[in-house]
Amino acid sequence: MGITELVKSAELVTDDKGNKKAVLDWEVWKEIVTILEGHLQPKTELGRQLWEARAEILASGMPTFNREELEREITARRGGQQ
């Protein structure tokens, strides 16, 4: 299945503020990321290092943060400061 078909499987939901969002099943999301990763190449040395670190984390099976969890972690590491 291609990315277009995978994206079409998204469910449209409305949050409590009336904003519409597309929600993908986690397995579908991982499949889309896997497809995209095969086409992406870092353009800088830092990008290559970050890409390699990400690959090692994913290969280890360590859970990754979603956007909200990442923002909480950054805030906590900054001592609660934004």
C-alpha positions, 0 to 999 in steps of 0.5 A, spaced: 500 500 500 502 506 498 502 513 502 496 516 499 492 510 501 495 509 508 493 517 509 486 516 506 485 511 512 486 517 517 479 518 521 477 525 522 475 527 529 473 534 532 477 536 538 473 540 544 475 546 541 472 545 534 478 543 531 478 538 526 484 533 526 486 527 522 488 521 526 492 515 524 492 508 527 499 507 530 501 501 525 499 505 519 503 511 522 509 507 522 508 504 515 508 511 512 514 513 516 518 507 514 516 508 507 519 516 507 525 514 511 527 510 505 527 517 501 530 522 506 537 523 506 540 528 511 544 534 508 549 536 513 553 532 518 549 534 524 543 531 520 547 525 519 549 524 526 542 525 528 539 521 523 544 515 526 542 516 533 535 516 531 536 509 527 539 506 533 534 508 538 529 505 534 533 499 533 534 498 540 526 498 541 526 504 546 520 508 546 520 514 543 516 521 545 510 524 541 510 531 540 507 533 547 511 528 551 517 531 548 515 538 550 514 536 557 521 533 557 524 539 554 520 543 559 522 539 565 530 539 563 529 547 563 527 547 570 520 548 568 521 554 564 519 555 557 
